[in-house]
């Protein structure tokens, strides 16, 4: 606060000096004056004044005396400084896609939909200070065959060369390759700010921050029961990978791991570059939440960001994803009619720690005897579901990722 008062005093003095010079030069019309200065954290203190000079007759009536009245106001606004990359992280089915859709409606920012660069490329090729030519080419090949890049063509080799070119001159690092990929995506959409929405990158925040010191992270949290219901009901879209991987015990453990990481981000030295967004707050008060997001990133709020088109709900068909605009609030309590008593009890027991720290309250203290057969059934299906999660997903299995999930 003292710093802002000090800055205000300096700017007022500068403004008084400008007005005085104008007065001494015989100004007879209204003049507009504006000065500003940075006050840190991407904000700018701006003072604006309009000095009015009124010429009054003196006692003799032969001449006039200038009287200056200065009207000024103070405004604190975001700096036009170019924001760094933005990464939306959390757990799957917590609202990361919704936030991506909202931010991408802004005229200046483009968030890619799940590159999973750290899992697909970094974990596959291992840690190294720079990418040798053959490794770089192989990494680019995997990236292009496993994702949809805007610069790709039917000629894979030409696309690989183009992607490598976006990474800049040698030596090329992982950070260069990922930045080139995302910057190109943003550019073809006419945007200047780039980022990615890969939920599991919450386990790689330290790595991404070492690559991009100016990066900002939005960690999305959601009631674990709603998360579990969304994951369970995603099978209604006919996506077999979700159907074959669902198990309330495994999924609750994953939510716990991801959310413990989200809570732990507050202890990082760069915690000021991390914003926690509750899905419930976003859906309950969209405009307030989106304005908060914009201030955090360093962008101006646009009304059009409220008219999100893609729903990505587990409860509607894929063909209806774009049927309505706006943010659907019906998802907040829908889990109550979707989860069994056994499923709710499991997630409340497994995820009790981070669930309480994030403000969610457990409701079932003891599992009824009538639900024990369901619990036994989930325990019986745990091994095959775990196998499917590890080896039958769209991303490659790596021991590096396994260690991260296990907390190593």
Helices and strands as residue ranges (DSSP letters): H 2-24, E 31-40, E 43-57, E 64-78, E 86-89, H 96-104, E 109-113, H 117-117, I 118-122, H 123-125, H 133-146, H 156-166, H 174-188, E 193-197, G 199-204, H 205-211, E 216-221, H 224-233, G 234-237, H 240-245, H 248-264, G 265-267, G 271-273, E 274-278, H 279-284, H 286-297, G 303-306, G 318-320, G 329-331, G 334-337, H 341-350, H 352-357, G 369-371, H 372-380, H 382-391, H 399-405
